[in-house]
Amino acid sequence: MIELNDDKCMHCGACVGACPANAIYLNEVILDFNDDCTDCGLCVRACPVGALSLIRTRGLKVPAVTA
């Protein structure tokens, strides 16, 4: 999961250009990710101010499917 620190984000668009899944949307006010995000972390590396972080969700419990 990608986490955004809004206080650091400059809305420069570096992350948008780095995303191979086209999962990041940006306007003057908001930076948002859609469901196409694969958590590859390329946007995190592209951010010049460190506004993005990759949060690993290893061990996340998925609810059982009941029929």
DAFEN-V595180 format. One record per pair of residues at least 6 apart in sequence whose C-alpha atoms are under 7 Angstrom apart, sorted by the first residue. I is the first residue (numbers start at 1). J is the second residue. D is the distance in whole Angstrom. If there is no record, write none. Layout:
i:I j:J d:D
i:I j:J d:D
//
This chain:
i:1 j:39 d:6
i:1 j:54 d:6
i:1 j:55 d:5
i:1 j:56 d:6
i:2 j:39 d:6
i:2 j:52 d:7
i:2 j:53 d:6
i:2 j:54 d:5
i:2 j:55 d:6
i:3 j:52 d:6
i:3 j:53 d:5
i:3 j:54 d:6
i:3 j:55 d:7
i:4 j:51 d:6
i:4 j:52 d:5
i:4 j:53 d:7
i:5 j:51 d:5
i:5 j:52 d:6
i:8 j:49 d:7
i:8 j:51 d:5
i:9 j:51 d:5
i:11 j:28 d:7
i:13 j:26 d:7
i:14 j:46 d:6
i:14 j:47 d:6
i:15 j:43 d:4
i:15 j:46 d:6
i:15 j:47 d:6
i:16 j:24 d:5
i:16 j:25 d:7
i:18 j:42 d:6
i:18 j:43 d:6
i:18 j:46 d:6
i:19 j:42 d:6
i:19 j:43 d:6
i:21 j:36 d:6
i:21 j:37 d:6
i:23 j:33 d:5
i:23 j:34 d:5
i:23 j:36 d:5
i:23 j:37 d:5
i:24 j:32 d:6
i:24 j:33 d:5
i:24 j:34 d:7
i:25 j:31 d:6
i:25 j:32 d:5
i:25 j:33 d:6
i:26 j:32 d:7
i:41 j:54 d:6
i:44 j:52 d:5
i:44 j:53 d:6
i:44 j:54 d:7
//
